[in-house]
């Protein structure tokens, strides 16, 4: 496994690159796979190289992977060597392109580089007006081809010691439907530079949040029983169930709940939240999850000419909305690994003297698990420039103590808004419930542009019932601390550097002699364990950092067992090899 993957350049091959490609082809397809005879020159090429276009991945100016695209031409395609055109259900017209020789050198296998190259080939074909893809895939890695949208034509061919399957796909069906390939792009997003002469038309515009476990369950929900076979530690859903009274209330009236419109403005839910938080009704605005409120609030208050300060690392949705949706000026306060990513308050205070329009803080922070005590934050807010507004996300604060919340402070302030997701603390991720607490003049601005029925009836009922059963949740939050400590101990025994956190997750740094995060995560998926690569949550991370959710004691032990097994077997290779 190649350890230094900070910079990867994707380019179209020049003549010098082609010589490197021919040498790699000989090493892989003659020496490793035995598909071709070895030769003294140590290079492999064929007549189609006169028309092939090579898309190349380079690191430190060295070719580390490539894929060939054969356009419509008079010489034909490589599949012509194995199959008779008239017997194939493929239209051989000017829209047909062949993707072949997808290859990654040994040191880089398992890094999702094959996925990036496949994406580049797909976009190249689409930019040329191509409509259909044909390919032949080795049987050993056929599953990967099928996962990216290619369909088997039920025909095989043997070349040397290698057996291939014939595959095809419409260009619009290739890759966009594959969560794995989308994730591959995101994992490498901060490290890949596209130095290539065509645009990438399907660049992912959403923020990656994990949730890959639905690849195993199925996002059309026909096989929900498979949920028992996966551990979804790539998202931060609560390890515990909602309070029994919440389940009973929903179960008792489920058919009525599903067919009935909820209160238009979530009035009762907001009243109960206001009473619980000891603020006025006008200080509370409900939404369908914190992301709903982030998109609503930040897009309303922050404009393209605004200046905003965020933490780095931090929950990725904020940087995504600010930089890619609003496209405002964003500065980052980089948190230091040697300080366990704690916020240095003096440094933050000095930054505020630059006069920002908004400052976004997540407290406790994700993925670091660090938090700023209430007293220190209040001092900062009182000394901040009057022009600066603050958005503070307290999604995980109850895992520390609700007494640390700044909700009451924000309700009487002029410039502080608190964002609270109820997903994690009340075990209601599927219900999509959250709220903002802040000064009424700001909250009422958003109330005017909030759509009716923002929170489902099931969500409103669940929140109200959860607020009546806080004692149950207090016990679960205390249990979470003990479970977190036990999981941290097990991860430390794997040789990992575990950042001491305070929420329902842990940030871990893998040692350099272990596989990259992306490769380890892919290997764990085969055992039903899904983990989160945090590379897109901060510019300070390399590909050796993982976030893992805290689960119940039995599941925590199972996760450690799977990780130990995967690490011990990792030298067996991966699917991201030559194809």
Helices and strands as residue ranges (DSSP letters): E 8-12, H 15-25, I 26-32, G 47-50, E 53-59, E 62-70, G 78-81, G 85-87, E 96-104, G 106-108, H 113-127, E 132-138, G 139-141, H 142-147, E 151-159, E 162-170, G 171-173, H 179-187, E 192-194, H 214-217, G 224-229, E 231-232, H 244-252, H 254-259, H 267-277, G 281-283, E 284-287, H 290-301, E 307-312, H 316-319, I 320-326, E 329-334, G 337-339, H 345-352, E 358-362, H 374-383, E 389-393, G 397-399, G 402-404, H 407-411, E 416-421, G 429-431, E 434-438, H 440-447, H 457-467, H 470-492, E 497-499, E 505-509, H 517-525, E 529-530, E 532-533, G 535-537, E 545-549, H 553-569, G 570-572
